[in-house]
Amino acid sequence: MELETQSVIDAEISAIAQATEQAGAGELQPHVDYPPYRSSILRHPTKDLRHTDPETIERWAPCFSHRDVDPLESDLTIGQRGEPVGERIIVTGRVTDGEGRPVRNQLVEIWQANAGGRYVHKRDQHHAALDPNFTGAGRCLTDDEGNYRFVSIKPGPYPWKNHLNAWRPAHIHFSLFGTDFTQRLVTQMYFPGDPLFSRDPIYQAITDPKAREMLVATYDHDLTQPEWATGYRWDIVLTGSNRTYTESEDSDL
């Protein structure tokens, strides 16, 4: 079966956007079944959820302390034999609840493609080179003010075969664990001004423009370090009407 062209996908995205605008309200969370995102029909439940005893599921809560998470794990550019290839970046922000209160000692994990747009993953057979000095994974704990901070390499876009010549905007995956294993939230952070935003079905599956913009980090020159790294700021709101969009864990690589 031949894949549709980007123009077909663009037309579908545009039609949904026009219908949403005419209806007068976009969705703050992504459409579960979003036709331009071809595999989305396979990525959501089709049957009623199975009811279980919450106490049984949450009998064991994840425990993460400063003894378990080394501060060096937040720097994705170290730990190998040499320097990784690409633009070094600093990504920081606050994790808060809907009232603006800091979420302290929260485990924040990230994973991403390298500067060439390739993951260290057996399913990723993109022709870009693997970087032997970059694994693309890190983690940290938020401090008393809810702050997190990572040092990394700016990821590149990559092809993902949703349609002919489909490319994902550069992004970093974020995971937050909450207080129980059942509370894990996963989302993506994007970079400002990416020309692929309008062509990406995953990004466009959130039909409210303001909600989409909440996934885009802000370049912050005060975070940059001379001759060393550029800086981006991105806050995560876990609850309330301004909460950050989260996704199912298997939405893409």
C-alpha positions as CSV (number, residue, x, y, z in Angstrom):
1,M,0.0,0.0,0.0
2,E,1.4,3.4,-1.0
3,L,1.8,6.1,1.6
4,E,-0.2,9.3,1.2
5,T,1.8,12.5,0.4
6,Q,2.4,15.3,2.8
7,S,-0.1,17.4,0.9
8,V,-2.9,14.9,1.7
9,I,-2.0,15.0,5.4
10,D,-1.8,18.8,5.3
11,A,-5.3,18.9,3.8
12,E,-6.7,16.6,6.5
13,I,-5.1,18.7,9.2
14,S,-6.5,21.9,7.7
15,A,-10.0,20.5,7.4
16,I,-10.0,19.4,11.1
17,A,-8.6,22.8,12.1
18,Q,-11.4,24.6,10.2
19,A,-14.1,22.4,11.7
20,T,-12.7,23.0,15.1
21,E,-12.6,26.8,14.6
22,Q,-16.2,26.7,13.3
23,A,-17.2,24.8,16.4
24,G,-15.7,27.5,18.5
25,A,-13.5,25.4,20.8
26,G,-10.4,23.3,20.4
27,E,-9.4,20.3,22.5
28,L,-6.8,20.9,25.2
29,Q,-5.8,17.2,25.1
30,P,-5.0,15.3,21.8
31,H,-7.7,13.6,19.8
32,V,-7.5,9.9,20.7
33,D,-8.3,9.0,17.1
34,Y,-6.8,11.7,14.9
35,P,-7.0,10.6,11.2
36,P,-3.9,12.4,9.9
37,Y,-2.0,10.4,12.6
38,R,-2.5,7.2,10.8
39,S,-1.6,4.7,13.6
40,S,-3.6,6.6,16.3
41,I,-6.5,4.2,15.7
42,L,-4.3,1.4,17.0
43,R,-3.1,3.4,20.0
44,H,-6.2,3.8,22.2
45,P,-8.5,1.4,24.0
46,T,-11.5,0.0,22.1
47,K,-13.1,-1.8,25.1
48,D,-14.1,-0.7,28.6
49,L,-11.3,-0.4,31.1
50,R,-10.8,-3.2,33.5
51,H,-11.7,-2.2,37.0
52,T,-9.2,-3.2,39.7
53,D,-8.6,-2.4,43.3
54,P,-6.5,0.8,43.5
55,E,-4.9,-0.4,46.8
56,T,-3.6,-3.5,45.0
57,I,-2.1,-1.5,42.1
58,E,-0.6,1.2,44.3
59,R,0.6,-1.0,47.1
60,W,4.1,-0.2,46.2
61,A,5.0,3.4,45.5
62,P,8.2,4.4,43.7
63,C,10.7,5.8,46.0
64,F,13.4,8.1,44.6
65,S,15.8,10.0,46.9
66,H,19.0,11.9,46.3
67,R,20.8,8.7,47.1
68,D,19.2,7.0,44.1
69,V,19.6,9.7,41.5
70,D,23.1,11.0,41.0
71,P,23.2,14.7,40.0
72,L,25.5,13.8,37.1
73,E,22.6,11.9,35.5
74,S,21.1,15.2,34.4
75,D,24.0,16.0,32.1
76,L,23.6,13.9,28.9
77,T,26.8,15.2,27.4
78,I,29.1,13.4,29.9
79,G,29.8,9.8,30.9
80,Q,31.2,8.6,27.5
81,R,34.7,8.6,26.1
82,G,34.4,11.8,24.1
83,E,32.2,14.9,23.4
84,P,28.8,14.3,21.7
85,V,28.2,15.9,18.3
86,G,25.8,18.9,18.1
87,E,24.6,22.0,19.8
88,R,24.9,21.8,23.6
89,I,21.8,23.1,25.3
90,I,20.5,23.7,28.8
91,V,16.9,22.9,29.5
92,T,15.3,24.0,32.7
93,G,11.9,24.9,34.2
94,R,9.5,24.3,37.1
95,V,7.1,21.5,37.8
96,T,4.0,22.9,39.6
97,D,0.4,22.0,40.3
98,G,-2.5,24.0,39.1
99,E,-2.2,26.5,41.9
100,G,1.4,27.2,41.1
101,R,2.8,25.3,44.1
102,P,6.1,23.5,43.4
103,V,6.1,19.7,43.1
104,R,9.2,18.8,45.1
105,N,11.5,15.8,44.8
106,Q,9.7,14.7,41.6
107,L,11.6,12.2,39.4
108,V,11.9,13.8,35.9
109,E,13.2,11.6,33.1
110,I,14.0,12.6,29.5
111,W,14.9,10.7,26.3
112,Q,15.6,12.1,22.9
113,A,17.2,11.6,19.5
114,N,20.7,12.8,18.8
115,A,21.7,15.8,16.7
116,G,21.2,13.8,13.6
117,G,17.7,12.7,14.6
118,R,18.4,9.1,15.6
119,Y,17.6,7.3,18.8
120,V,19.7,4.6,20.5
121,H,16.9,2.1,19.9
122,K,16.8,-1.1,17.9
123,R,13.6,0.0,16.1
124,D,15.2,3.2,14.9
125,Q,16.8,2.4,11.5
126,H,17.0,6.0,10.4
127,H,20.0,6.4,8.1
128,A,21.5,9.1,10.4
129,A,24.6,8.1,12.3
130,L,24.6,6.9,15.9
131,D,26.7,9.0,18.2
132,P,28.9,6.8,20.4
133,N,29.2,9.6,22.9
134,F,25.4,10.3,23.3
135,T,22.8,7.9,24.7
136,G,20.0,10.5,24.8
137,A,18.6,9.6,28.3
138,G,18.9,11.4,31.6
139,R,17.0,12.0,34.8
140,C,16.9,14.3,37.9
141,L,14.9,15.2,40.9
142,T,13.1,18.5,41.3
143,D,14.4,20.8,44.0
144,D,12.4,22.5,46.8
145,E,11.1,25.1,44.3
146,G,10.1,22.4,41.8
147,N,13.0,23.2,39.5
148,Y,14.6,20.7,37.1
149,R,17.7,21.2,34.9
150,F,19.3,19.2,32.1
151,V,22.3,19.6,29.9
152,S,21.9,17.9,26.6
153,I,22.4,18.2,22.8
154,K,19.6,19.7,20.7
155,P,17.9,16.8,18.9
156,G,17.4,16.7,15.2
157,P,14.1,16.0,13.3
158,Y,13.6,12.5,12.0
159,P,11.4,10.5,9.5
160,W,8.7,8.4,11.0
161,K,6.8,6.8,8.0
162,N,3.3,8.1,9.0
163,H,3.0,9.2,5.4
164,L,5.4,9.8,2.5
165,N,8.3,12.1,3.6
166,A,6.9,12.5,7.1
167,W,9.3,14.2,9.6
168,R,8.8,14.9,13.3
169,P,9.7,18.3,14.7
170,A,12.7,18.2,17.1
171,H,11.5,17.3,20.6
172,I,12.5,15.9,23.9
173,H,10.3,13.3,25.8
174,F,9.6,14.0,29.4
175,S,8.3,11.5,32.0
176,L,7.1,12.4,35.6
177,F,6.3,9.6,38.0
178,G,4.1,11.2,40.6
179,T,3.7,9.3,43.9
180,D,2.5,6.0,42.5
181,F,3.4,3.9,39.4
182,T,-0.1,4.5,38.1
183,Q,0.4,8.3,38.1
184,R,3.2,8.4,35.5
185,L,2.8,11.2,32.9
186,V,4.6,11.4,29.6
187,T,4.8,14.4,27.3
188,Q,7.0,16.2,24.8
189,M,8.8,19.5,24.7
190,Y,9.4,21.2,21.4
191,F,11.7,24.0,20.2
192,P,10.4,27.5,19.1
193,G,10.0,28.3,15.4
194,D,10.1,24.8,14.1
195,P,8.9,24.8,10.5
196,L,7.5,21.2,10.9
197,F,4.8,22.1,13.4
198,S,2.1,22.7,10.8
199,R,2.9,19.4,9.1
200,D,3.1,17.1,12.2
201,P,-0.1,15.1,13.0
202,I,1.1,14.4,16.5
203,Y,1.6,18.0,17.4
204,Q,-1.6,19.0,15.5
205,A,-3.7,16.3,17.3
206,I,-4.1,19.0,20.0
207,T,-6.6,21.2,18.2
208,D,-6.5,24.1,20.7
209,P,-3.6,26.4,19.4
210,K,-2.9,27.8,22.9
211,A,-2.6,24.3,24.3
212,R,-0.2,23.3,21.6
213,E,2.0,26.4,22.3
214,M,2.3,25.2,25.9
215,L,4.5,22.3,24.6
216,V,7.0,24.7,23.0
217,A,9.9,25.9,25.1
218,T,11.1,29.5,25.3
219,Y,14.6,30.4,24.3
220,D,16.1,32.2,27.3
221,H,19.4,34.0,26.7
222,D,20.0,34.5,30.4
223,L,20.3,30.7,30.7
224,T,23.0,30.5,28.0
225,Q,26.6,30.0,29.1
226,P,29.2,31.9,27.0
227,E,31.1,29.7,24.5
228,W,29.4,26.6,25.9
229,A,25.6,26.2,25.6
230,T,22.3,27.9,24.6
231,G,19.3,27.8,27.0
232,Y,15.6,27.0,26.9
233,R,13.0,27.3,29.6
234,W,9.9,25.0,29.8
235,D,7.5,24.7,32.8
236,I,5.3,21.7,33.4
237,V,1.9,22.2,35.0
238,L,0.4,18.9,36.3
239,T,-3.2,19.9,37.1
240,G,-5.8,22.5,36.4
241,S,-7.1,24.2,33.2
242,N,-3.5,25.2,32.2
243,R,-2.0,21.7,32.7
244,T,0.6,20.5,30.2
245,Y,-0.7,18.0,27.7
246,T,0.4,14.4,28.4
247,E,0.2,11.3,26.2
248,S,0.1,7.6,26.2
249,E,3.5,6.1,26.8
250,D,3.7,4.4,23.3
251,S,2.7,7.4,21.1
252,D,6.1,7.2,19.2
253,L,9.7,6.5,19.9
